[in-house]
Amino acid sequence: MANLVIDIGNTALKAAWAEELTLGRTYRYQGERIMDFIISLTAEQKPEIMVLSSVRNFSKKDVSVLKEHCGKLIVVDESVSGKYDLPEYLTPDRTASLIAARHLFKNKGCTVFDLGAMLTVDFIDKEGKYLGGNVSLGCRTRFKSLHRYSKNLPLLQCQEEVQEIGNDVFSSIHSGVISGMVFELTGYLSQNPENIAVFTGGDAIYFAKRIKNSIFVVCNLVHMGLALIALEYDKKD
């Protein structure tokens, strides 16, 4: 029986079916009826294990309902982080990403970048020990902040062609945000050049193309980590 792994981030819900570590059909949902959407995924097939990573809090009632639609529900929280020797303060998606990075790059130091609404940068050594990490604004959030906290600057989005130096309002914003992100990422990479660099998140491919370093882009890194949590539980059961 397949497992269902779900990651609820700041902007969207992303889910996938998993047969052990093989990820199958994936789903994306942006809306307020999250519980209804999750339950709809289980209508045709009840997952053996459902693993939930969420930045939002679920009520006890919601958790009870979800338990009725799977064989076992695992909510990634502080207790799960502790089992993998990761700090309790990490968000569930960061915990899952690091679990996956350890699995994919055994005996290698890694710098894991999640480029979504937030930019998170986490470091693990070649023994898999977590060394710490940083949190900053993601690319799209930087565009939104410029628009929100100024009187005249427009709201822009990422675009493929970006000038090195802007010569009008639009190109100045694009160049400032994108070049700033590239400089930031390159700075982290230069601090630990021996580490494997792993990019994940919605803007991973966009920025990997703009970095000269060798980058591993693993867009489903969080789901892979959640699948590993389910597999580990299944082995112990």
Beta strands, then each sheet from edge to edge (+ up, - down):
strand 1: 3-8
strand 2: 13-19
strand 3: 22-29
strand 4: 49-54
strand 5: 72-75
strand 6: 110-115
strand 7: 118-124
strand 8: 130-137
strand 9: 196-200
strand 10: 216-217
sheet 1: 3+ 2- 1+ 4+ 5+
sheet 2: 8+ 7- 6+ 9+ 10+
end
